[in-house]
Amino acid sequence: MTEQDQKKWNERYLNNIGNQEPSDIILKYVSLAPTGNALDIACGNGRNSKFLAQKGFHVDAVDISNIALSQFTGDDTHINVICQDIDTWQIPQNHYQLIINIRFLDRRLFPMIKNGLKPGGVLIFESFIDDKKDYCLKSNELLHAFKSFRIVYYEKKENEPSEKFDQSVYFVGIKK
């Protein structure tokens, strides 16, 4: 775990623990996933992990920030909190019925996400698009990266002027 990354995210969560409501795309599409094991990549304050646990999933909630994770550690026995740098973490193969990736991007994970989902498993992805920034998705990048999935939903949306990035992308796919 890189101490610099952990320090950066800990400071962010010390100053603002963030929204406590689950992401809208998860609310809308979680029912597509068979109940079982779920992975919340870069789970932050656990808002989505808590929601998934309430829906009956056994959730692996992974994040680098021990401050963010402390907000919900021990809250639910259906949540396995993992304080780990996702840049070096390995997703177990053929283990999850649902993987969510909300407002985080590590392209290195794309093949592991594919392999981590069981057939019929669901991927819910929300991120930002900016063709000029390496730390954002490019237009249609998710469609190409997960072209082997049955795509249920894909949308690019203009963000509010107060947002850091102009567009967001929403993707829901089912592993064939």
C-alpha positions as CSV (number, residue, x, y, z in Angstrom):
1,M,0.0,0.0,0.0
2,T,1.5,3.3,-0.9
3,E,1.5,5.6,2.1
4,Q,1.1,8.7,-0.1
5,D,-2.1,7.4,-1.7
6,Q,-3.5,6.3,1.7
7,K,-2.6,9.7,3.2
8,K,-4.3,11.5,0.3
9,W,-7.6,9.5,0.6
10,N,-7.5,9.5,4.4
11,E,-7.3,13.3,4.4
12,R,-10.2,13.5,1.9
13,Y,-12.4,11.3,4.1
14,L,-11.4,13.2,7.3
15,N,-12.6,16.4,5.7
16,N,-15.7,15.0,4.0
17,I,-17.0,11.5,4.6
18,G,-19.2,11.8,1.4
19,N,-22.6,10.9,0.3
20,Q,-24.3,8.2,2.4
21,E,-26.9,7.2,-0.3
22,P,-26.2,4.3,-2.7
23,S,-25.4,5.2,-6.3
24,D,-28.5,5.6,-8.4
25,I,-27.3,3.1,-11.0
26,I,-26.9,0.4,-8.3
27,L,-30.4,1.1,-7.0
28,K,-31.7,0.7,-10.5
29,Y,-29.8,-2.4,-11.7
30,V,-28.9,-4.5,-8.6
31,S,-31.9,-6.7,-9.1
32,L,-30.2,-8.1,-12.3
33,A,-27.5,-9.8,-10.2
34,P,-28.1,-13.2,-8.6
35,T,-27.7,-12.8,-4.8
36,G,-24.3,-14.1,-3.6
37,N,-20.9,-12.6,-3.5
38,A,-20.3,-9.0,-4.5
39,L,-17.2,-6.9,-4.8
40,D,-17.2,-3.1,-4.2
41,I,-14.1,-1.7,-5.8
42,A,-12.8,1.5,-4.1
43,C,-15.8,1.4,-1.8
44,G,-15.0,4.6,0.1
45,N,-17.4,5.2,2.9
46,G,-19.2,2.0,2.2
47,R,-22.5,3.5,1.1
48,N,-22.9,1.0,-1.8
49,S,-21.5,-2.0,0.3
50,K,-24.0,-1.4,3.0
51,F,-26.9,-1.3,0.5
52,L,-25.7,-4.5,-1.1
53,A,-25.4,-6.2,2.3
54,Q,-29.0,-5.2,3.0
55,K,-30.0,-6.8,-0.3
56,G,-28.5,-10.1,0.9
57,F,-25.1,-10.0,-0.8
58,H,-21.8,-11.0,0.9
59,V,-19.7,-8.0,0.1
60,D,-15.9,-7.6,-0.2
61,A,-15.5,-3.9,0.3
62,V,-12.0,-2.8,-0.8
63,D,-10.4,0.6,-0.3
64,I,-7.1,2.1,0.6
65,S,-8.5,4.6,3.1
66,N,-8.7,3.1,6.6
67,I,-10.5,6.3,7.7
68,A,-13.3,5.7,5.1
69,L,-13.4,2.0,6.0
70,S,-13.7,2.8,9.7
71,Q,-17.0,4.4,9.0
72,F,-18.6,1.0,8.6
73,T,-16.2,-1.6,9.8
74,G,-18.1,-4.1,11.9
75,D,-21.5,-2.7,11.0
76,D,-22.6,-5.8,9.1
77,T,-21.3,-9.4,9.2
78,H,-22.1,-9.6,5.4
79,I,-19.4,-7.1,4.7
80,N,-15.7,-8.1,4.5
81,V,-13.7,-4.9,4.8
82,I,-10.4,-5.1,3.0
83,C,-7.9,-2.2,3.5
84,Q,-5.8,-2.6,0.4
85,D,-4.2,-0.6,-2.3
86,I,-6.3,-1.6,-5.3
87,D,-3.3,-0.9,-7.6
88,T,-1.8,-4.1,-6.3
89,W,-4.9,-6.1,-5.2
90,Q,-5.9,-9.2,-7.1
91,I,-9.6,-10.0,-7.8
92,P,-10.3,-13.7,-7.1
93,Q,-11.3,-15.6,-10.2
94,N,-14.9,-16.8,-10.8
95,H,-16.0,-15.6,-7.4
96,Y,-18.6,-12.8,-7.7
97,Q,-22.2,-12.6,-8.9
98,L,-21.8,-8.8,-8.8
99,I,-19.0,-6.3,-9.2
100,I,-19.5,-2.6,-8.8
101,N,-16.9,0.0,-9.7
102,I,-18.2,3.5,-8.9
103,R,-16.2,6.6,-9.7
104,F,-12.8,4.8,-9.7
105,L,-10.6,3.8,-12.6
106,D,-7.8,1.3,-12.8
107,R,-7.7,-0.2,-16.3
108,R,-5.4,-3.0,-15.0
109,L,-8.5,-4.4,-13.3
110,F,-10.5,-4.8,-16.5
111,P,-9.3,-8.4,-17.2
112,M,-9.6,-9.3,-13.5
113,I,-13.1,-8.0,-13.4
114,K,-14.1,-10.2,-16.3
115,N,-12.4,-13.2,-14.7
116,G,-13.7,-12.4,-11.2
117,L,-17.4,-12.6,-12.3
118,K,-19.2,-15.9,-12.6
119,P,-21.1,-16.5,-15.8
120,G,-24.4,-14.5,-15.5
121,G,-22.6,-12.1,-13.1
122,V,-23.3,-8.4,-13.4
123,L,-20.9,-5.5,-13.7
124,I,-22.1,-2.0,-12.7
125,F,-19.7,0.7,-13.6
126,E,-19.9,4.5,-13.2
127,S,-17.0,6.8,-14.0
128,F,-15.9,10.0,-15.8
129,I,-15.1,10.5,-19.4
130,D,-12.4,12.9,-20.6
131,D,-10.5,12.0,-23.8
132,K,-7.6,14.2,-22.7
133,K,-6.9,12.8,-19.2
134,D,-5.3,9.4,-18.6
135,Y,-7.1,9.0,-15.3
136,C,-10.5,9.2,-17.0
137,L,-12.2,6.8,-19.4
138,K,-12.2,7.6,-23.1
139,S,-15.4,7.7,-25.2
140,N,-16.7,4.2,-25.7
141,E,-13.8,2.6,-23.7
142,L,-16.1,0.5,-21.5
143,L,-18.0,-0.7,-24.5
144,H,-14.7,-2.0,-26.1
145,A,-13.2,-3.3,-22.8
146,F,-16.4,-5.4,-22.0
147,K,-17.6,-6.2,-25.5
148,S,-17.9,-9.9,-24.6
149,F,-20.6,-8.9,-22.0
150,R,-24.3,-8.6,-22.8
151,I,-24.7,-4.9,-22.4
152,V,-27.9,-4.0,-20.5
153,Y,-27.4,-0.3,-20.1
154,Y,-24.9,2.3,-21.4
155,E,-25.2,6.1,-21.1
156,K,-23.0,9.1,-21.3
157,K,-24.3,12.1,-19.4
158,E,-23.4,15.7,-19.2
159,N,-22.4,16.6,-15.6
160,E,-23.5,19.7,-13.6
161,P,-21.2,22.7,-14.1
162,S,-20.0,22.2,-10.5
163,E,-18.5,18.8,-11.3
164,K,-14.8,18.4,-12.0
165,F,-15.5,16.5,-15.2
166,D,-17.8,17.3,-18.1
167,Q,-19.3,13.8,-18.6
168,S,-20.0,10.7,-16.7
169,V,-20.6,7.2,-18.1
170,Y,-22.8,4.5,-16.8
171,F,-22.5,0.8,-17.8
172,V,-24.3,-2.3,-16.8
173,G,-23.3,-5.6,-18.4
174,I,-23.8,-9.3,-17.8
175,K,-21.0,-11.8,-18.3
176,K,-22.0,-14.4,-20.8
